[in-house]
Amino acid sequence: MGDVEVQVQVQVTIDSPTGEHASGGLQEDTSGEKESDCTESPESTGQGEDQDLLCWLPVALAPPCGEHTDCICAEVKWMERSLQALELQLQFFLSKADDLHDCLVNRQGQLGTEALAAAVPSFLYTCQPFFNNLESTITMSQHTPVHFEIYTRLLDFSQQLCDRLEQLVLTYASNNLLCLEESEPNSVSHFYIGQSQVGLLNVSTFRYCRPTPYLAQVDTGLYKRMRWNVEGLRNEQQPDEEREKDTEYYFLCYEDIPNPHAEAGGDIQRVSNGDVVRMWSIGQWVQGTPETDDIYNWIICQIPTASYQRLLFLGSTEPSSCSATDYLKQLLLSHQTTE
């Protein structure tokens, strides 16, 4: 096997009924809990019946409707072609993940230890636009009369790549090539798995590679597995400081709570260690100290604190990343309809 190529391009052809394609820029998670981790700037790439489409270009928008029946048929055919293109891209990324795994485990290729350690974060970055493609197509499929099978397959694509990337990072971390400690500047504690729009909100999703303490320096008993950065749609006339204040943070967390049935001899098959039960929930980050977003207050604050406002209890079984994101979207939509 040759060297692993981290900066990759996938060329596929999508025969869109309109011949139009939209593009989005690469996004990178470069900040902590206090700011949105990615931005996106869609641009038009022109028209053409058959165009080569790089993997980071979102799937074309839905075709225009003529007669209702013809429109439905065109949408179904378009979604099926998009599904085939996305599946090709998925197989490419899964293959590249396997190559990186084999390079480490079997010491194949000519990459040294430092190059291998740098290859994984770069590969995670390369996968970001594909997750965006999936999210935009998933959102589109929910608003068009397409087969439910297409929608579920798109969710499966996202889950497959998310699981494979998580295992890849854990494998490299177990060989001391990557750090998973969130407090370390160069750690790979979590990675980006897509951005979607929910009403008037943009939702950016991140997956933690392993259960991570809710607060780095304070034991709260909470461990986070996912984070969502939720911000209102940008107003270009709004100052950057006000945009940042509009960002809210939600988490998928678990905590071990006392099991009331343990002493009574109840069923403990779903209980860890017998005396406690693991409960999953989605909650919101509530800032404690410092009380302002001023950067200087954060610098002088020795131990920032925050609380966890539980909004939705999910039971004792960990949901998949796709299911958890769906739960959050439903929660956000319910809040918008009641406001």
Residue pairs with C-beta under 8 A, 6 or more apart in sequence:
1 99
1 102
1 103
1 108
1 109
2 109
2 110
3 109
3 110
3 111
4 96
4 99
4 100
4 103
4 109
4 111
4 119
5 96
6 118
6 119
6 122
6 123
6 126
7 122
7 126
8 55
8 92
8 96
8 126
9 54
9 55
10 54
10 55
10 88
10 89
10 92
11 52
11 53
11 54
11 55
12 52
12 53
12 55
12 85
12 88
12 89
13 50
13 51
13 52
13 53
13 85
14 21
14 51
14 53
14 59
14 60
14 81
14 82
14 85
15 49
15 50
15 81
16 60
16 63
16 78
16 81
17 63
17 64
17 74
17 77
17 78
18 47
18 60
18 61
18 63
18 64
19 47
19 48
19 49
19 51
20 44
20 47
20 60
20 61
21 44
21 45
21 46
21 51
21 53
21 57
21 58
21 60
22 42
22 43
22 44
22 45
22 57
22 58
22 60
22 61
23 42
23 43
23 44
23 45
23 56
23 57
23 58
24 40
24 41
24 42
24 43
24 56
24 57
24 58
24 129
24 132
25 39
25 40
25 41
25 43
26 56
26 125
26 128
26 129
27 37
27 38
27 39
27 40
27 128
27 129
27 132
27 192
27 195
27 204
28 37
28 38
28 125
28 128
28 192
29 37
29 38
29 190
29 191
29 192
29 206
30 37
31 37
33 227
33 249
33 285
33 306
34 244
34 293
34 298
35 244
35 247
36 204
36 229
36 231
36 244
36 247
37 192
37 204
37 206
37 229
38 128
38 192
38 195
38 204
40 132
40 195
42 58
45 51
45 57
53 85
55 89
55 92
55 129
55 130
55 133
56 128
56 129
56 130
56 132
56 133
57 129
57 133
58 129
58 132
58 133
58 136
58 137
59 82
59 85
59 86
59 133
59 136
59 137
59 140
60 78
60 82
61 140
62 75
62 78
62 140
62 144
63 71
63 74
63 75
63 78
64 71
65 71
65 74
72 145
75 144
75 145
75 146
76 145
76 146
76 147
79 137
79 140
79 141
79 144
79 146
79 150
80 150
82 137
83 150
83 153
83 154
86 130
86 133
86 134
86 137
86 154
86 157
87 153
87 157
89 130
89 133
90 130
90 157
90 160
90 161
93 127
93 130
93 161
93 164
94 160
94 161
94 164
96 123
97 123
97 164
97 165
97 168
99 109
100 116
100 119
100 120
100 123
100 168
101 168
101 171
102 108
103 109
103 111
103 116
103 119
104 116
104 171
104 172
104 175
104 177
105 171
111 119
113 177
116 172
116 177
117 172
117 177
117 178
120 168
120 169
120 172
120 177
120 178
120 188
121 178
121 188
123 165
123 168
124 165
124 169
124 188
124 191
124 192
127 161
127 165
128 192
128 194
130 161
131 158
131 161
131 192
131 193
131 194
131 195
132 194
132 195
134 154
134 157
134 158
134 194
135 158
135 194
135 195
135 196
136 196
137 154
138 151
138 154
138 155
138 158
138 196
139 196
139 197
141 150
141 151
141 154
142 151
155 322
158 193
158 194
158 321
158 322
159 320
159 321
159 322
161 193
162 193
162 207
162 321
165 191
165 207
166 191
166 207
166 209
169 178
169 180
169 188
169 191
169 209
170 180
170 209
170 210
172 178
173 179
173 180
173 188
173 209
178 187
178 188
179 186
179 187
179 188
180 187
180 188
180 189
180 209
180 210
180 212
181 187
181 189
182 189
182 190
182 212
182 213
182 216
183 216
183 217
188 209
189 208
189 209
189 212
190 206
190 207
190 208
190 209
190 212
190 227
191 206
191 207
191 209
192 204
192 205
192 206
193 205
193 206
193 207
193 321
194 204
194 205
195 202
195 203
195 204
195 205
196 202
196 203
196 205
196 325
196 329
197 203
197 233
198 230
198 329
198 332
198 333
198 336
199 332
199 333
199 336
200 232
200 233
200 336
201 230
201 231
201 232
201 233
201 332
201 336
202 230
202 231
202 232
202 233
203 228
203 229
203 230
203 325
203 328
203 329
203 332
204 228
204 229
204 230
205 226
205 227
205 228
205 321
205 325
206 226
206 227
206 228
206 229
207 225
207 226
207 321
208 224
208 225
208 226
208 227
211 223
211 224
211 225
211 254
212 223
212 224
212 225
213 219
213 220
213 222
213 223
213 224
214 220
214 222
214 223
214 224
214 251
214 253
214 308
215 304
215 305
215 306
217 303
218 303
218 305
220 308
221 255
221 256
222 253
222 254
222 255
222 308
223 253
223 254
223 255
224 251
224 252
224 253
225 252
225 253
225 254
225 318
225 324
226 251
226 252
226 321
226 324
226 325
227 249
227 250
227 251
227 252
228 249
228 250
228 251
228 325
228 328
229 247
229 248
229 249
230 247
230 248
230 249
230 250
230 332
231 243
231 246
231 247
231 248
232 246
234 243
235 243
241 293
244 293
245 293
248 284
248 285
249 284
249 285
250 282
250 283
250 284
250 285
250 311
250 328
251 282
251 283
251 284
251 285
251 308
252 280
252 281
252 282
252 319
252 324
253 280
253 281
253 282
253 283
253 308
254 278
254 279
254 280
254 281
254 318
255 278
255 279
255 281
256 272
256 273
256 276
256 277
256 278
256 279
257 276
257 277
257 279
258 275
258 276
258 277
259 266
259 268
259 271
259 274
259 275
259 276
259 277
260 266
261 267
261 268
261 271
262 268
262 271
262 274
262 275
268 274
270 277
270 316
271 277
271 278
272 278
277 316
278 316
279 313
279 314
279 315
279 316
280 313
280 314
280 315
280 316
280 317
280 318
280 319
281 310
281 311
281 312
281 313
281 314
282 310
282 311
282 312
282 314
282 324
282 327
282 328
282 331
283 308
283 309
283 310
283 311
283 312
284 308
284 309
284 311
285 306
285 308
286 306
286 307
286 308
286 309
287 306
288 304
288 305
288 306
288 307
289 301
289 303
289 304
289 305
290 297
290 298
290 301
290 304
291 297
298 304
311 331
312 327
312 331
314 324
314 327
319 327
